[in-house]
Amino acid sequence: MVRRMGALASIFGVRSGSIGNRHFEAFRDLMDLYTAMCERQMKEGNDFLDDGVKPNEDDVARLNLVFERIFGFTPENFRAK
Protein backbone atom coordinates (compact mmCIF):
# COMPACT_ATOMS: atom_id res chain seq x y z
CA MET A 1 0.00 0.00 0.00
CA VAL A 2 2.78 2.44 0.87
CA ARG A 3 4.48 1.77 -2.47
CA ARG A 4 1.20 2.45 -4.28
CA MET A 5 0.75 5.69 -2.32
CA GLY A 6 4.28 6.71 -3.38
CA ALA A 7 3.50 5.85 -7.00
CA LEU A 8 0.35 7.94 -6.88
CA ALA A 9 2.30 10.86 -5.39
CA SER A 10 4.78 10.57 -8.27
CA ILE A 11 1.99 10.71 -10.83
CA PHE A 12 0.52 13.72 -9.04
CA GLY A 13 3.91 15.43 -9.17
CA VAL A 14 4.25 14.88 -12.91
CA ARG A 15 0.69 15.95 -13.67
CA SER A 16 0.61 18.97 -11.34
CA GLY A 17 3.92 20.28 -12.68
CA SER A 18 2.29 21.20 -15.97
CA ILE A 19 -0.37 23.37 -14.32
CA GLY A 20 2.02 26.12 -13.28
CA ASN A 21 0.72 26.61 -9.74
CA ARG A 22 3.63 26.07 -7.34
CA HIS A 23 1.30 26.12 -4.33
CA PHE A 24 -0.73 23.22 -5.73
CA GLU A 25 2.46 21.35 -6.69
CA ALA A 26 3.52 21.45 -3.02
CA PHE A 27 0.78 18.95 -2.21
CA ARG A 28 3.24 16.39 -3.63
CA ASP A 29 5.61 17.22 -0.77
CA LEU A 30 2.77 16.70 1.68
CA MET A 31 2.04 13.30 0.15
CA ASP A 32 5.74 12.36 0.30
CA LEU A 33 5.91 13.36 3.95
CA TYR A 34 2.83 11.34 4.83
CA THR A 35 4.15 8.31 2.93
CA ALA A 36 7.51 8.56 4.72
CA MET A 37 5.77 8.70 8.10
CA CYS A 38 3.65 5.66 7.20
CA GLU A 39 6.73 3.76 6.10
CA ARG A 40 8.49 4.59 9.36
CA GLN A 41 5.45 3.46 11.38
CA MET A 42 5.50 0.12 9.57
CA LYS A 43 9.22 -0.36 10.20
CA GLU A 44 8.59 0.31 13.89
CA GLY A 45 5.85 -2.35 13.88
CA ASN A 46 2.95 0.11 14.21
CA ASP A 47 -0.23 0.15 12.15
CA PHE A 48 -0.60 3.61 10.62
CA LEU A 49 -4.11 2.84 9.35
CA ASP A 50 -5.61 2.22 12.77
CA ASP A 51 -3.24 4.28 14.92
CA GLY A 52 -2.48 7.16 12.57
CA VAL A 53 1.00 8.51 11.99
CA LYS A 54 3.25 9.66 14.81
CA PRO A 55 5.29 12.64 13.60
CA ASN A 56 8.73 13.32 15.01
CA GLU A 57 10.29 16.80 15.30
CA ASP A 58 11.73 16.65 11.77
CA ASP A 59 8.32 15.72 10.37
CA VAL A 60 6.68 18.67 12.12
CA ALA A 61 9.34 21.08 10.84
CA ARG A 62 8.96 19.72 7.31
CA LEU A 63 5.16 19.88 7.56
CA ASN A 64 5.34 23.53 8.58
CA LEU A 65 7.49 24.30 5.53
CA VAL A 66 5.14 22.43 3.20
CA PHE A 67 2.12 24.15 4.76
CA GLU A 68 3.71 27.53 4.07
CA ARG A 69 4.49 26.54 0.47
CA ILE A 70 0.87 25.53 -0.07
CA PHE A 71 -0.95 28.37 1.67
CA GLY A 72 1.64 31.14 1.66
CA PHE A 73 1.80 31.54 5.45
CA THR A 74 2.61 29.51 8.54
CA PRO A 75 0.09 27.23 10.28
CA GLU A 76 -0.18 29.50 13.33
CA ASN A 77 -1.43 32.27 11.02
CA PHE A 78 -4.11 30.04 9.47
CA ARG A 79 -7.35 31.67 10.54
CA ALA A 80 -10.73 32.31 9.05
CA LYS A 81 -11.40 35.82 7.82
URFENKA-V533454 format. One record per residue. N is the residue number from 1. RES is the residue in one letter. SS is DSSP state (hx for helix, st for strand, lp for the rest). PSI is psi as a letter, one per 30 degrees, with the letter a starting at -180 (none if undefined). Layout:
<<N:RES:SS:PSI> <N:RES:SS:PSI>>
This chain:
<<1:M:lp:e> <2:V:hx:e> <3:R:hx:e> <4:R:hx:e> <5:M:hx:e> <6:G:hx:e> <7:A:hx:e> <8:L:hx:e> <9:A:hx:e> <10:S:hx:e> <11:I:hx:e> <12:F:hx:e> <13:G:hx:e> <14:V:hx:e> <15:R:hx:e> <16:S:hx:f> <17:G:hx:f> <18:S:lp:f> <19:I:lp:e> <20:G:lp:g> <21:N:lp:j> <22:R:hx:f> <23:H:hx:e> <24:F:hx:e> <25:E:hx:f> <26:A:lp:f> <27:F:hx:f> <28:R:hx:e> <29:D:hx:e> <30:L:hx:e> <31:M:hx:e> <32:D:hx:e> <33:L:hx:e> <34:Y:hx:e> <35:T:hx:e> <36:A:hx:e> <37:M:hx:e> <38:C:hx:e> <39:E:hx:e> <40:R:hx:e> <41:Q:hx:e> <42:M:hx:e> <43:K:hx:f> <44:E:lp:g> <45:G:lp:g> <46:N:lp:k> <47:D:lp:j> <48:F:hx:f> <49:L:hx:e> <50:D:hx:e> <51:D:hx:f> <52:G:lp:l> <53:V:lp:l> <54:K:lp:j> <55:P:lp:k> <56:N:lp:a> <57:E:hx:e> <58:D:hx:e> <59:D:hx:e> <60:V:hx:e> <61:A:hx:e> <62:R:hx:e> <63:L:hx:e> <64:N:hx:e> <65:L:hx:e> <66:V:hx:e> <67:F:hx:e> <68:E:hx:e> <69:R:hx:e> <70:I:hx:e> <71:F:hx:f> <72:G:lp:g> <73:F:lp:l> <74:T:lp:l> <75:P:hx:e> <76:E:hx:f> <77:N:hx:g> <78:F:lp:j> <79:R:lp:l> <80:A:lp:k> <81:K:lp:none>>
